[in-house]
Amino acid sequence: MIPSAGRMVFSLLLLTSPLVHAAQSDNTTLGIEIIRAHFQGAGLVPYLLANFTPTALLTATYTGGGIVTPGQLLPKSRTQTAPNLTITPVNMKISLNEKYTLVMVDAWVPGHTDPRGQICHWVVNGVTVQDHSVLTHAGVEVERYRGPTPPSGSGPHRYVILLYAQQFPTVSPPQGSNTLNNNPGFCHLADYVKASNIGPLIAGTYFTVEEGVATFTPSPTSPVVTSTLLASGSSGPSASTTGSVAQHNGAFSSSGNYLTILLAPFLWLLAL
């Protein structure tokens, strides 16, 4: 009786494993579409980035809270230490064994620009990825993490975290520009990316921090209608679960794989 039951469970696990992978891929794809829509709706494209076509889903978690959702308003006090970052590729064919450059900038309030560029809050070259976690301790810290400190009354500042694939093992800060050199703390992101010759942008996310009440009216932004994104896909979770998929995708994408790997030997013994 037990061997027969063991074989049945083991066979079922093998059959459902591809379905788990497919569901994970669908969730990641949906999460990427959501973050792309947020970058467009918040005006980060084309103000900060000419385009945004990520191939992976980047999530940030600050101490004392869950995963940061795109554009989430956070209290300044919660963002003063560097967040933990995880990344999930859109499919299993994408390798995460390279080195990356991590950048976090203040993209100001929608509609506001500064001739000095953006404020650089974090720049690290040579970061790596292990078990979906973005590791910065072995990288070259060009700009140490500095928590958001928007002036009171200046409106909701957009803080953008981006991960670029490096084309070369080392990256030197560009010379003779306003990036990290002439104006400490300020950078022109597009100039930095071009002069440093870092690779393509593979993932990004953002949140907002605001102090006091804005003394002016920021430029309007476009809300993201997740039901529209769901309708454009062939399959996916219901609109009511979209938020949880985007928030918890990183944990979900790993749990199915680990469960399959951990249980398989025990179920095989039962099958014998």
N, C-alpha and C positions, 0 to 999 in steps of 0.2 A: 504493500500500500504506500509506504513512504517513498521508496524509489520512484514509483509511478508518479506520485504527487510532485516529487522533486523535478522529474523530467518535464512535467507540464509547466511548472513555474519557471524553470530555466528556459524552456522554449518560448514562453510568453514574454520573458524579459528580453530575449534576443529579438523577438518580433517587434516589441514596442520601442526598442532603443532607437531605430531610425526615425520613428514618429516623434520621440523626444527631441532629437537633433533638429528635425524639421520645424517643430514648434519653437525651439530656441531661435532658429534662424529667422522665423517670421516675426518673433518678438523684437529681435535686434533690428531688423529691417524697419519695423514700425517705429521703434525708438529713434532711429536715424532720421526717418521722414519727419518725425515730430520736432527734433532739434533743428533740422533744416528750415522748417516752417517758422520756428521761433526766431532764428537768426534773420530771416527775411522780414518777419513781422515787426521785430524790434529795431529794424533799420541798421543792423550790424553789417548786412549786405545791402548796398555796396559801400557804406561809410568806412567800415574797418577792413572788410575783405571784399575783393572784387567778385568772388564767388565762394561757395561753400558746399563741397560735395564730399562729405566724410565717408570713409570706408569702415569705420568702427564707431562704437558708442562709448563716449567718455562720461564717467560719473564721478562726482565729487562728494565727499562726506566730511563735514566739519564735526569736531568734538561736541557732543551734547545734542546731536540731532541726526536725523536720517539722511538719506541721499538727497542732494539738492536737485530740485526739479528746475527745468529751464526757466530762467527769468525770475525765480523765487526771490521774494524780498526777505533779506536776512538782517538781523540786528548786528550792528557793528561789532559788539562785544563777542559775538560768536565766531567772527571771521579773522581774529587776530593771530591765530596760529595756522600754519599750513594745513590744507585739507589732505585727506587720503584720497587717492585717485585710483580708479579701476577702469579697464578698457576691455571691451568685448567686440571682436571683429564681426563683420556682417556674415561671414561664413568661415568654415573650417579651413578653406584653402589659403586664407590670409595668414601669413606668418608674423609673429610678434617677437622675433629673435634679433631684431636690429637695435640700433641706438637711436634715440629721439631727442629732440629739443622741446622743452616745455616753456611756454610763455604765458604769463598772465598780465593783462593790461586793463587800465581803466579807460573804457571807451566813452566816457562822459555821459551826459544826459542826452537823450534823443534830440537832435537838432542843434546841439552845441558842438563847436569845434575849437581847437586851440592850435595856433601856428607852430607851437613847440611839439605837437604830436600828442601821443597818449602817455599816461603815466605808467611806467613799467613797475609792476609789483612783484614779479617773479620771473627770472630767466635762468634756466639750467640746461646746459648742453650735455649730451652723453647719458641721458637717463635710459633705464632699461625696463623691461616688463617681465615679471615672473608671476606665474599663476594668475594672470589678469591684473596684478597690482603694478602700478607705475612707481618705480623705485628711483629716488633722486639722490640718495646718499653717496653713490659712487660717481655721480656726475660732476661737471664743472659748474659751480654756482657763479654765474655772471652777475646776477642781481638777486640778493638774498630776499626771501619772502618778507613782504611788508603788508600787513593787513590794511584793508580799505579804511580811509579816513576822509570821507567826502565832507566839504565845508557845509555847515548848517545852512539850510535854506536853498542849497544849490540843486535840489531835485534828486531823483533816483539815478544814481550812477550805475552803469552797466559794467560789471567786472567779468572779463572774458578769459577763459582758460583754454589754451590751444596746445595740441600736440602735433609736432612735425616730425616726419621721418628724416633722419640725417643721411645725406649722401656720402659723407666722409666721416672717419672716426673722430676727428676733432673739428671744432668750429671756433674761429677767432672773431671777436667783436669787430665790426667795421670801423675803420679809422676815418677821421675827417668828416663825420656826420653828427647829427644831433642824437644819435642812438647811444645812450649810456655813457657818452664821453663829454661832449661840450655842455650838455644840460643834464646833470645827474638826476635820475628818476624819470626823465622824459625819453621817449623814443618814438620814431616814426616806424610803426610795425612793418609796413610794406617795404621801406628802405632797409630795415634790418634783415628781413627775410631774403631780400635780393642780394644785398652786399655780403651776407654770411654764407650764401649759397647752400642753405639748408634745403632739405627735400620737401616733398609735397605735404600739405596739411591733411592729416588722416582723421582727426577727431577734435571735438571742441564742445564746450558748454559755457553757460554764463549764469550769473545771478545778479541781483541788484541790492544796493545798500543806500539808505537815505537817512539824513540827519535833519530833524526839524521839519518844518513845512516849507515847500518850495515857494520862493518869492516871485516866481514866474510860471508860465504854462509851457511845459516841454512840448516838443512836436508830438503829434499823435502817433501811436503805434497800432499795428494791426493784430487783433487777437487771433490765436491759432484755434481753428475749429477742427478738433480731432475726428469728429464724425465724418468730415469731408475726406480726411486722409484714409480713414477706414473704408469708406465707400469706394475709394479709388483702387484698393487692393482686392485681390481675389479671395483672400481669407484673412482671418485675424480675430482677436478678441473683441468683445462688444465694447461700445463706446464707454460704458460705465467702468470698464476695467482698464482703459487706456492709460490712466495716470499711474496705476500700480505697475503696469507692464514697464513703463518708462522708468519708474523709480527703482524697481527691484530686478531689472533685467540681468544685471551683473551676477547677482547671487543665483538667480534661476538658471542662467546659462551654464553654471558650473555644477549645480546640484545633481542634474540628471546624469551627467558623465560620472561623477563620483559614486553615485548610487549604483550604477551599472557595474563599475569596476570593483567596488567593495563587496557586492553581494554575489557576483558571478562565481568566485571559487567555492563559497559555501553551498550555493545551489547545485554546483557541479558535483560536490560530494554527496548531496542528497540523491542526485540522479544516478550515482553509482550504486 
